[in-house]
Amino acid sequence: MSNSWETLRLLADPTRTRLLSLLHRNELSVGELQEILGMRQSRISTQLALLRKAGLATDRRDGKHSYYALSQDLDKGAQQILQATFAATAQDSQSLADQRALQRIIEKRRRYAEKHFNLVAERLGRHYCPGRSWEALGQMLLLLTPHVRIADLGAGDGTLSRLLASQAESVHCIDNSPRMVELGRSLAKKEKLPNITYLLGDIEKVPLADNSVDLALLSQALHHAENPRKALAEAYRILKPGGRVLILDLKAHRFEKARELYADRWLGFEPNTLHDWIEATGFQHSAVRVVAKEALPPQFETLLATGLKGRHTKSA
């Protein structure tokens, strides 16, 4: 945990100030920071090491990459100093240039994922997808209550939604790929499922009203999120009191090619981390367990996680 004096000393260097300003907006890799700042990797890595040692920045290892973010464990004095610094430099020409470069990085991530899913839209249901096994899907279906309002967040081509639609009151499918939405609507119409609604949208900003669904599903979608915790918060927001979130996702792995092959943003999640995130969002009676393990390399393992939104709590 950084103290106020150490924070002031570190902020005396403009590079460190720029780094912290970026990291408080988004988690970034060294390569992405290089692209934004136009500096050598060695210089950026040295400054990040100092910020991490002082407790101002944290790093997270995901496969071969390390991602850095502003520490959430800061004392009040350090927080106030940083907030004042960010506010004072927000309209500075250098800061504005950094923010524009950051938006280009985020947009590049979004375009890469969208391009991948637009390309595989027609064949997604027929081809291999890590973690999407009928064994895992069956485990999740056992937990479902019939005739409820469902939101399938990151629905893809709607394979799961079409299975649920026969008993659900309604199913809202949310996906950020225009081609996936187009395909999903076509398949729902072909299978005569009028209670399926497809909406173009992001799972971190779901186009549904507060307290509007009974069940929120995230089936192999969370590892594509820019910020999984925001996606969980959105699931909490749209759920009615007493509603349930169900998550199928990959357990943390080291198959680096998943980023290139499947546009994965995260290489799975540790069960304890996912459990902590679910509870921190506000869900109660959470549970996370491994429900499937593939026999062939890289032997992906699938997690099933769940949590309930309390009946006497306010929407997140």
Secondary structure as GFF3:
##gff-version 3
##sequence-region A 1 316
A	DSSP	alpha_helix	4	11	.	.	.	ID=ss1
A	DSSP	alpha_helix	14	23	.	.	.	ID=ss2
A	DSSP	beta_strand	28	29	.	.	.	ID=ss3
A	DSSP	alpha_helix	30	37	.	.	.	ID=ss4
A	DSSP	alpha_helix	41	53	.	.	.	ID=ss5
A	DSSP	beta_strand	57	62	.	.	.	ID=ss6
A	DSSP	beta_strand	65	70	.	.	.	ID=ss7
A	DSSP	alpha_helix	76	89	.	.	.	ID=ss8
A	DSSP	alpha_helix	93	120	.	.	.	ID=ss9
A	DSSP	alpha_helix	134	141	.	.	.	ID=ss10
A	DSSP	beta_strand	149	153	.	.	.	ID=ss11
A	DSSP	alpha_helix	159	164	.	.	.	ID=ss12
A	DSSP	beta_strand	170	175	.	.	.	ID=ss13
A	DSSP	alpha_helix	178	190	.	.	.	ID=ss14
A	DSSP	beta_strand	196	200	.	.	.	ID=ss15
A	DSSP	beta_strand	213	219	.	.	.	ID=ss16
A	DSSP	three_ten_helix	222	224	.	.	.	ID=ss17
A	DSSP	alpha_helix	228	238	.	.	.	ID=ss18
A	DSSP	beta_strand	239	250	.	.	.	ID=ss19
A	DSSP	alpha_helix	258	262	.	.	.	ID=ss20
A	DSSP	alpha_helix	271	281	.	.	.	ID=ss21
A	DSSP	beta_strand	284	293	.	.	.	ID=ss22
A	DSSP	beta_strand	301	308	.	.	.	ID=ss23
###
